[in-house]
Amino acid sequence: MFKRIRIAQKLWLAVIFIVVMLAGVVGFSAYRSAKVQAEADVVSREMQTRVSTAIRWAGLTETNAARTQAMIVSSDPAVEAEFKDVKPLAFHVHGDGVFHMTRKPVNTAADLKGLKLRAPTRMTNKFIALLGATPVSMPVPQVGDALSKGVIDGAVVPYEVVPAVKIQELVKFHSETDPAEPAFYTSTFIFAMNKARYESLPADLKKVIDNNSGQALSGQIGKAFLAADDAGKKLTTKNTTNVIPKAELDKWKKLSQPLADQWVADMNAKGAPGQEMLETVKVLIAKHGAAR
């Protein structure tokens, strides 16, 4: 009898776990529902592009990303307007982008000249080209095969990707940027819920969602990514790691200025205050930078 009770308890725990998981994804599933899919997708993509690239150019790093992005959404009416159809639950970024190289480390831009590098985003593609390398776009699952066959000479990804791709076995060098400086790149992730679905919930369920989203959830996700970075980096200890110094990174910043200017122009063309957005992000990062 006791054995049956234990089995029944385990079954109930499994059911509860499944219900909780479904509750966690229902918002995102609803967000992609047929009724609002086209409009919500456009809003999400456009907003992600604006916020993510503004943050990237302003120099946002992992540890203050959640706080800064939360402040952007809560304090800027222009950004709030972009969320009129969705309820943001969390914002986060992955860890700093690191150069993982097969033949030589990266100390200066000259070390990249003529090399082929996997680049993660359109902006980093352009940035890598300015540094003298040839950017190669590909999804992360293809990186391992491309490195092993010599299709690329390196890849720019965070350390958390290392275990899945076995990067530590395919490269010899890992070049990080000075931790006191902005990361070479990061990407913004948005977890959102269909706003109409949220508004249709009774007050007690809204409270559950409100109490388990926002800055707190963003911070939890950020910590998870940092932990994953630490685990990935530990696998690279047999290889050579170096830090690209501030003096060199200052040169890179000047070199990338035309890209920032172009981004501002693109945002202005879309009716958004590009320069104001960029400056707002810089101010917020400076304000919350002590949280790093």
RODO-2510 file (C-alpha; in nm, 4 decimals, decimal comma):
residues 292
     n   res          X          Y          Z
     1     m     0,0000     0,0000     0,0000
     2     f     0,2787     0,2430     0,0934
     3     k     0,4500     0,1646    -0,2352
     4     r     0,1321     0,2564    -0,4232
     5     i     0,1024     0,5772    -0,2248
     6     r     0,4611     0,6702    -0,3121
     7     i     0,3961     0,5958    -0,6795
     8     a     0,0786     0,8041    -0,6681
     9     q     0,2684     1,0896    -0,5049
    10     k     0,5352     1,0756    -0,7744
    11     l     0,2668     1,0781    -1,0442
    12     w     0,1021     1,3815    -0,8859
    13     l     0,4386     1,5578    -0,8643
    14     a     0,4952     1,4823    -1,2306
    15     v     0,1518     1,6211    -1,3173
    16     i     0,2149     1,9344    -1,1116
    17     f     0,5542     1,9815    -1,2765
    18     i     0,4001     1,9520    -1,6231
    19     v     0,1238     2,1986    -1,5323
    20     v     0,3783     2,4483    -1,4019
    21     m     0,5917     2,4150    -1,7145
    22     l     0,2880     2,4593    -1,9376
    23     a     0,1896     2,7670    -1,7408
    24     g     0,5378     2,9035    -1,7974
    25     v     0,5219     2,8660    -2,1739
    26     v     0,1557     2,9493    -2,2286
    27     g     0,2384     3,3182    -2,2571
    28     f     0,4959     3,2658    -2,5253
    29     s     0,2709     3,0184    -2,7055
    30     a    -0,0164     3,2641    -2,6944
    31     y     0,2193     3,5314    -2,8177
    32     r     0,2552     3,3333    -3,1350
    33     s    -0,1141     3,2541    -3,1643
    34     a    -0,2743     3,2869    -3,5055
    35     k    -0,4806     3,5905    -3,4064
    36     v    -0,1869     3,8181    -3,3235
    37     q     0,1109     3,6322    -3,4656
    38     a     0,1888     3,8614    -3,7568
    39     e     0,1578     4,1833    -3,5582
    40     a     0,3296     4,0525    -3,2458
    41     d     0,6194     3,9066    -3,4430
    42     v     0,6788     4,2382    -3,6168
    43     v     0,6668     4,4254    -3,2851
    44     s     0,9018     4,1786    -3,1195
    45     r     1,1570     4,1735    -3,4002
    46     e     1,1597     4,5495    -3,4398
    47     m     1,1805     4,6141    -3,0665
    48     q     1,4513     4,3514    -3,0185
    49     t     1,6580     4,5034    -3,2980
    50     r     1,6292     4,8525    -3,1525
    51     v     1,6956     4,7624    -2,7920
    52     s     1,9597     4,4988    -2,8630
    53     t     2,1689     4,7040    -3,1007
    54     a     2,1386     5,0199    -2,8939
    55     i     2,2625     4,8276    -2,5938
    56     r     2,5401     4,6658    -2,7932
    57     w     2,6726     4,9959    -2,9204
    58     a     2,6471     5,1534    -2,5785
    59     g     2,8684     4,8810    -2,4339
    60     l     2,6321     4,6697    -2,2264
    61     t     2,7802     4,3667    -2,0536
    62     e     2,6168     4,0609    -1,9027
    63     t     2,6020     4,1437    -1,5363
    64     n     2,4121     4,4709    -1,5633
    65     a     2,2048     4,3796    -1,8680
    66     a     1,8886     4,2721    -1,6895
    67     r     1,8713     4,5832    -1,4737
    68     t     1,9503     4,8224    -1,7543
    69     q     1,7022     4,6728    -1,9995
    70     a     1,4306     4,6608    -1,7350
    71     m     1,4891     5,0291    -1,6661
    72     i     1,4670     5,1089    -2,0378
    73     v     1,1284     4,9439    -2,0677
    74     s     0,9875     5,0916    -1,7489
    75     s     1,1086     5,4472    -1,7956
    76     d     1,0989     5,5244    -2,1659
    77     p     0,7496     5,5913    -2,3100
    78     a     0,8803     5,5431    -2,6645
    79     v     0,9994     5,1935    -2,5809
    80     e     0,6862     5,1148    -2,3802
    81     a     0,4822     5,1901    -2,6916
    82     e     0,6607     4,9091    -2,8723
    83     f     0,5190     4,6636    -2,6196
    84     k     0,1561     4,7641    -2,6654
    85     d     0,0616     4,4136    -2,7846
    86     v     0,2809     4,2080    -2,5551
    87     k     0,3614     4,1941    -2,1853
    88     p     0,7376     4,1652    -2,1309
    89     l     0,8240     3,9030    -1,8720
    90     a     1,2031     3,9088    -1,8871
    91     f     1,4984     4,0486    -2,0772
    92     h     1,8480     3,9105    -2,0667
    93     v     2,1661     3,8699    -2,2675
    94     h     2,4200     3,5933    -2,2987
    95     g     2,7801     3,6276    -2,1849
    96     d     3,0559     3,8253    -2,3515
    97     g     3,1488     3,7228    -2,7038
    98     v     3,4963     3,5616    -2,7075
    99     f     3,7305     3,4956    -3,0015
   100     h     3,8024     3,1204    -3,0220
   101     m     4,0884     3,0782    -3,2715
   102     t     4,2538     2,7773    -3,4362
   103     r     4,5923     2,9188    -3,5428
   104     k     4,6799     3,2239    -3,3351
   105     p     4,5370     3,4453    -3,0611
   106     v     4,3895     3,7883    -3,1207
   107     n     4,5877     4,0704    -2,9638
   108     t     4,5264     4,3401    -3,2215
   109     a     4,3070     4,3916    -3,5256
   110     a     4,6083     4,3044    -3,7405
   111     d     4,5848     3,9458    -3,6102
   112     l     4,2454     3,9114    -3,7758
   113     k     4,3493     4,0249    -4,1208
   114     g     4,2692     3,7669    -4,3850
   115     l     4,1061     3,5211    -4,1443
   116     k     3,7562     3,3786    -4,1702
   117     l     3,5460     3,4157    -3,8568
   118     r     3,2029     3,2907    -3,7669
   119     a     3,0014     3,5978    -3,6747
   120     p     2,6700     3,5849    -3,4868
   121     t     2,4782     3,8963    -3,5982
   122     r     2,4577     4,1457    -3,8818
   123     m     2,6285     4,4134    -3,6757
   124     t     2,9136     4,1870    -3,5692
   125     n     2,9499     4,0780    -3,9323
   126     k     3,0088     4,4406    -4,0276
   127     f     3,2348     4,4989    -3,7276
   128     i     3,4504     4,1953    -3,8031
   129     a     3,4866     4,3107    -4,1626
   130     l     3,6065     4,6511    -4,0404
   131     l     3,8678     4,4721    -3,8295
   132     g     4,0066     4,3045    -4,1417
   133     a     3,8593     3,9549    -4,1165
   134     t     3,6066     3,7876    -4,3420
   135     p     3,2790     3,7290    -4,1541
   136     v     3,1043     3,3970    -4,2139
   137     s     2,7444     3,3681    -4,0993
   138     m     2,6300     3,0299    -3,9712
   139     p     2,4195     2,8908    -3,6877
   140     v     2,6012     2,7648    -3,3791
   141     p     2,5427     2,3918    -3,4541
   142     q     2,7534     2,4270    -3,7696
   143     v     3,0503     2,5869    -3,5966
   144     g     3,2136     2,2619    -3,4841
   145     d     3,2120     2,1093    -3,8316
   146     a     3,3336     2,4337    -3,9893
   147     l     3,6254     2,4574    -3,7442
   148     s     3,7262     2,0940    -3,7886
   149     k     3,7282     2,1233    -4,1684
   150     g     3,9109     2,4551    -4,1748
   151     v     3,6173     2,6388    -4,3308
   152     i     3,6658     2,9074    -4,0660
   153     d     3,9709     3,0092    -3,8636
   154     g     3,7765     3,0960    -3,5541
   155     a     3,4399     3,1771    -3,4047
   156     v     3,3035     3,4540    -3,1888
   157     v     3,0729     3,2997    -2,9290
   158     p     3,0317     3,3134    -2,5498
   159     y     3,1962     3,0468    -2,3351
   160     e     2,8628     2,8804    -2,2626
   161     v     2,8615     2,7480    -2,6201
   162     v     3,1939     2,5649    -2,5730
   163     p     3,0649     2,2322    -2,4320
   164     a     2,7925     2,1799    -2,6920
   165     v     3,0251     2,2409    -2,9873
   166     k     3,3378     2,0977    -2,8206
   167     i     3,5215     2,4151    -2,9129
   168     q     3,7962     2,3394    -2,6625
   169     e     3,8977     2,0407    -2,8787
   170     l     3,8887     2,2315    -3,2078
   171     v     4,0791     2,5509    -3,1266
   172     k     4,3972     2,6379    -2,9379
   173     f     4,3398     3,0008    -2,8422
   174     h     4,0709     3,1993    -2,6616
   175     s     4,0921     3,5790    -2,6782
   176     e     3,8773     3,7770    -2,4377
   177     t     3,8237     4,1512    -2,4186
   178     d     3,9372     4,3484    -2,1150
   179     p     3,6648     4,2849    -1,8533
   180     a     3,6700     4,6524    -1,7563
   181     e     3,5662     4,7382    -2,1114
   182     p     3,2469     4,6686    -2,3076
   183     a     3,2177     4,3176    -2,4457
   184     f     3,2883     4,2653    -2,8155
   185     y     2,9236     4,1716    -2,8576
   186     t     2,6192     4,0273    -2,6875
   187     s     2,2635     3,9505    -2,7955
   188     t     1,9358     4,0414    -2,6308
   189     f     1,6681     3,7824    -2,5535
   190     i     1,3061     3,8725    -2,4896
   191     f     1,0513     3,6567    -2,3073
   192     a     0,7063     3,8034    -2,3701
   193     m     0,3420     3,7120    -2,3209
   194     n     0,0401     3,7972    -2,5306
   195     k    -0,0939     4,1086    -2,3600
   196     a    -0,4574     4,0312    -2,4378
   197     r    -0,4147     3,6880    -2,2809
   198     y    -0,2561     3,8421    -1,9736
   199     e    -0,5345     4,0975    -1,9374
   200     s    -0,7947     3,8200    -1,9595
   201     l    -0,6563     3,6462    -1,6498
   202     p    -0,8153     3,6910    -1,3080
   203     a    -0,6318     3,9148    -1,0634
   204     d    -0,4831     3,6299    -0,8614
   205     l    -0,3194     3,4728    -1,1677
   206     k    -0,1919     3,8085    -1,2860
   207     k    -0,0296     3,8479    -0,9474
   208     v     0,1443     3,5113    -0,9852
   209     i     0,2901     3,6196    -1,3190
   210     d     0,3847     3,9648    -1,1900
   211     n     0,5564     3,8178    -0,8845
   212     n     0,7625     3,5829    -1,1002
   213     s     0,8671     3,8075    -1,3875
   214     g     1,0407     4,1368    -1,4449
   215     q     1,3784     4,2272    -1,3017
   216     a     1,3929     3,9311    -1,0667
   217     l     1,3378     3,6767    -1,3450
   218     s     1,5779     3,8628    -1,5740
   219     g     1,8428     3,8487    -1,3042
   220     q     1,7889     3,4762    -1,2498
   221     i     1,8324     3,4068    -1,6200
   222     g     2,1425     3,6259    -1,6322
   223     k     2,2950     3,4317    -1,3431
   224     a     2,2229     3,1050    -1,5237
   225     f     2,4091     3,2289    -1,8312
   226     l     2,7023     3,3443    -1,6190
   227     a     2,7197     3,0019    -1,4562
   228     a     2,7135     2,8397    -1,7997
   229     d     2,9977     3,0675    -1,9091
   230     d     3,2046     2,9640    -1,6077
   231     a     3,1461     2,5966    -1,6818
   232     g     3,2405     2,6407    -2,0473
   233     k     3,5545     2,8362    -1,9669
   234     k     3,6792     2,5647    -1,7323
   235     l     3,6927     2,3283    -2,0298
   236     t     3,9433     2,5554    -2,2071
   237     t     4,2131     2,5545    -1,9370
   238     k     4,4501     2,3370    -2,1448
   239     n     4,4450     2,5946    -2,4228
   240     t     4,5940     2,9442    -2,4299
   241     t     4,3826     3,2378    -2,3127
   242     n     4,4714     3,6034    -2,3519
   243     v     4,3026     3,9379    -2,2915
   244     i     4,2808     4,2043    -2,5615
   245     p     4,3966     4,5230    -2,3821
   246     k     4,2018     4,8443    -2,3371
   247     a     4,4385     5,0429    -2,5584
   248     e     4,3578     4,8148    -2,8504
   249     l     3,9859     4,8124    -2,7752
   250     d     3,9831     5,1925    -2,7789
   251     k     4,1029     5,1716    -3,1389
   252     w     3,8250     4,9268    -3,2168
   253     k     3,5660     5,1656    -3,0724
   254     k     3,6816     5,4456    -3,3009
   255     l     3,6860     5,2062    -3,5932
   256     s     3,3270     5,1006    -3,5256
   257     q     3,1846     5,4524    -3,4923
   258     p     3,0514     5,4565    -3,8524
   259     l     2,8402     5,1516    -3,7663
   260     a     2,6898     5,3300    -3,4673
   261     d     2,6217     5,6351    -3,6833
   262     q     2,4530     5,4175    -3,9429
   263     w     2,2383     5,2521    -3,6775
   264     v     2,1243     5,5922    -3,5513
   265     a     2,0402     5,6926    -3,9084
   266     d     1,8446     5,3699    -3,9623
   267     m     1,6429     5,4258    -3,6453
   268     n     1,5745     5,7865    -3,7415
   269     a     1,4512     5,6671    -4,0817
   270     k     1,2045     5,4389    -3,9019
   271     g     1,0679     5,7269    -3,7011
   272     a     1,2563     5,6481    -3,3816
   273     p     1,4899     5,8942    -3,2067
   274     g     1,8083     5,6998    -3,2753
   275     q     2,0635     5,9226    -3,1070
   276     e     1,8382     5,9801    -2,8081
   277     m     1,7897     5,6050    -2,7672
   278     l     2,1620     5,5432    -2,7815
   279     e     2,2412     5,8183    -2,5328
   280     t     1,9651     5,6960    -2,2984
   281     v     2,1172     5,3501    -2,2915
   282     k     2,4612     5,4932    -2,2192
   283     v     2,3246     5,6954    -1,9263
   284     l     2,1425     5,3945    -1,7817
   285     i     2,4494     5,1731    -1,8134
   286     a     2,6615     5,4335    -1,6357
   287     k     2,3965     5,4633    -1,3651
   288     h     2,3660     5,0911    -1,3042
   289     g     2,7232     4,9965    -1,3897
   290     a     2,8085     4,9546    -1,0228
   291     a     2,5951     4,6385    -1,0274
   292     r     2,8483     4,4629    -1,2546
***
